[in-house]
Amino acid sequence: MHNNLQFNPTQESNGRINFLDLIIIRRPSHLENDIYQKPITTETTIHFTSIHPTEHKLAAYRYYIERTLTLPLNAECQKREWSTILQIVQHNSFPPTIMQKLRHQIKHKTSHQTHATKRHKCTLTLNPPSLQNRTTDVIIQQHSRKLMMMDKLMSETC
């Protein structure tokens, strides 16, 4: 490990631990995920009336929506995250119909990719002291070009 890198373990609190932009929640029989937002998170994105290209203005929302639809979140968490997205939309003066249309497009795209590609199963090992030696099977859906290219290369070489 490089001398300039420093790792600070995060302690589990009330069966929850924050990891990147996720909250991992430990239940007696399984693990659940939710979206984690830092307390300093703002509702600011590129404003709708900005002269930026439309694709730039929609980039953050595309990420939020894809994250909500592709992470293994329960229905309550998805509903809460969609509500948060709509708050950000309103704060930045976007018409909600644009987000509804974008959500529909992304949902349609991700459902087609899920059916068109196979799922890969891997084991995620959590090493913080509070979750040491606990593993869970995580299903990772191929949804990005990089993963599809890697899969193709792997199948051609095997």
C-alpha positions as CSV (number, residue, x, y, z in Angstrom):
1,M,0.0,0.0,0.0
2,H,1.2,3.5,-0.9
3,N,2.3,5.7,2.0
4,N,0.0,8.5,0.9
5,L,-3.1,6.3,1.1
6,Q,-4.9,6.2,4.4
7,F,-7.9,4.0,5.1
8,N,-10.3,4.9,7.9
9,P,-12.7,2.1,8.7
10,T,-16.3,3.2,9.1
11,Q,-18.1,1.7,12.1
12,E,-21.5,0.1,11.8
13,S,-24.2,2.0,13.6
14,N,-27.7,0.5,14.2
15,G,-27.0,-2.3,11.7
16,R,-26.1,0.3,9.0
17,I,-22.8,1.2,7.4
18,N,-22.2,3.8,4.7
19,F,-20.2,2.7,1.7
20,L,-19.6,5.1,-1.2
21,D,-23.1,6.3,-2.1
22,L,-24.9,3.3,-0.5
23,I,-26.1,2.5,2.9
24,I,-25.7,-1.2,3.6
25,I,-28.3,-2.4,6.1
26,R,-27.8,-5.6,8.0
27,R,-31.0,-7.6,8.6
28,P,-31.1,-10.9,10.5
29,S,-31.3,-13.0,7.3
30,H,-30.0,-10.7,4.5
31,L,-28.4,-7.4,3.6
32,E,-30.4,-4.4,2.1
33,N,-29.2,-1.3,0.3
34,D,-30.4,2.2,0.3
35,I,-29.0,5.5,-1.2
36,Y,-26.7,7.4,1.0
37,Q,-26.4,11.2,0.6
38,K,-24.0,13.2,2.7
39,P,-25.5,15.8,4.9
40,I,-23.9,18.5,2.8
41,T,-25.5,17.3,-0.4
42,T,-27.2,20.1,-2.3
43,E,-30.1,20.0,-4.8
44,T,-28.1,21.9,-7.4
45,T,-27.6,20.7,-10.9
46,I,-27.3,22.6,-14.2
47,H,-30.4,24.8,-14.2
48,F,-33.0,24.1,-16.9
49,T,-32.7,27.6,-18.3
50,S,-29.0,27.4,-18.7
51,I,-27.5,27.5,-22.2
52,H,-25.7,24.3,-21.7
53,P,-26.4,21.4,-24.1
54,T,-29.5,19.4,-23.1
55,E,-27.4,16.2,-22.6
56,H,-25.2,18.0,-20.1
57,K,-28.3,19.3,-18.2
58,L,-29.7,15.8,-18.1
59,A,-26.5,14.0,-17.2
60,A,-27.0,14.2,-13.4
61,Y,-30.6,13.1,-13.6
62,R,-29.7,10.2,-15.9
63,Y,-27.2,9.0,-13.3
64,Y,-29.7,9.4,-10.4
65,I,-32.4,7.5,-12.3
66,E,-30.1,4.7,-13.5
67,R,-28.7,4.3,-10.0
68,T,-32.2,4.0,-8.6
69,L,-33.3,1.5,-11.3
70,T,-30.2,-0.7,-11.3
71,L,-29.4,-1.0,-7.6
72,P,-31.1,-3.7,-5.7
73,L,-33.4,-1.3,-3.7
74,N,-36.7,-2.3,-2.3
75,A,-39.9,-0.5,-3.5
76,E,-39.9,1.9,-0.5
77,C,-36.3,3.0,-1.1
78,Q,-37.0,3.4,-4.9
79,K,-40.1,5.6,-4.2
80,R,-38.2,7.7,-1.7
81,E,-35.3,8.2,-4.1
82,W,-37.7,9.1,-7.0
83,S,-39.2,11.7,-4.7
84,T,-35.8,13.1,-4.0
85,I,-35.1,13.3,-7.7
86,L,-38.3,15.2,-8.3
87,Q,-37.4,17.7,-5.5
88,I,-34.1,18.3,-7.3
89,V,-35.9,18.6,-10.6
90,Q,-38.2,21.3,-9.1
91,H,-35.4,23.1,-7.5
92,N,-33.6,23.5,-10.8
93,S,-36.8,24.4,-12.8
94,F,-37.1,21.3,-15.0
95,P,-40.5,20.4,-16.1
96,P,-41.4,17.1,-14.3
97,T,-42.6,15.6,-17.7
98,I,-39.1,15.6,-19.0
99,M,-38.0,13.5,-16.0
100,Q,-40.9,11.2,-16.4
101,K,-40.0,10.7,-20.1
102,L,-36.3,10.2,-19.2
103,R,-37.2,7.7,-16.5
104,H,-39.4,5.7,-18.9
105,Q,-36.6,5.7,-21.5
106,I,-34.0,4.5,-19.0
107,K,-36.4,1.9,-17.6
108,H,-37.1,0.6,-21.0
109,K,-33.4,0.5,-21.9
110,T,-32.4,-1.3,-18.6
111,S,-35.1,-3.9,-18.9
112,H,-34.0,-4.7,-22.5
113,Q,-30.4,-5.0,-21.4
114,T,-31.4,-7.3,-18.4
115,H,-33.1,-9.7,-20.7
116,A,-30.4,-9.5,-23.4
117,T,-27.4,-10.1,-21.2
118,K,-26.7,-12.8,-18.7
119,R,-26.3,-12.0,-15.0
120,H,-23.0,-12.6,-13.2
121,K,-22.9,-13.8,-9.7
122,C,-20.0,-12.9,-7.4
123,T,-19.3,-12.7,-3.7
124,L,-18.8,-9.4,-2.0
125,T,-16.8,-9.7,1.2
126,L,-17.2,-6.8,3.7
127,N,-14.1,-6.3,5.8
128,P,-14.9,-3.6,8.3
129,P,-14.5,-5.0,11.8
130,S,-18.2,-4.8,12.5
131,L,-19.0,-7.0,9.4
132,Q,-15.8,-9.1,9.3
133,N,-16.2,-12.6,7.8
134,R,-19.7,-11.8,6.5
135,T,-20.3,-12.4,2.8
136,T,-23.3,-11.9,0.6
137,D,-24.1,-13.0,-2.9
138,V,-24.6,-9.9,-5.1
139,I,-26.1,-10.1,-8.6
140,I,-24.4,-7.6,-10.9
141,Q,-26.3,-6.8,-14.1
142,Q,-24.2,-6.0,-17.1
143,H,-25.4,-2.6,-18.2
144,S,-22.4,-0.7,-19.4
145,R,-20.4,-1.1,-22.6
146,K,-17.2,-1.8,-20.7
147,L,-18.6,-4.8,-18.9
148,M,-20.1,-6.1,-22.1
149,M,-16.8,-5.7,-23.9
150,M,-15.0,-7.5,-21.1
151,D,-17.5,-10.3,-21.2
152,K,-17.1,-10.6,-24.9
153,L,-13.3,-10.7,-24.6
154,M,-13.5,-13.3,-21.8
155,S,-15.7,-15.6,-23.8
156,E,-13.5,-15.3,-26.9
157,T,-10.4,-16.1,-24.9
158,C,-11.9,-19.0,-22.9
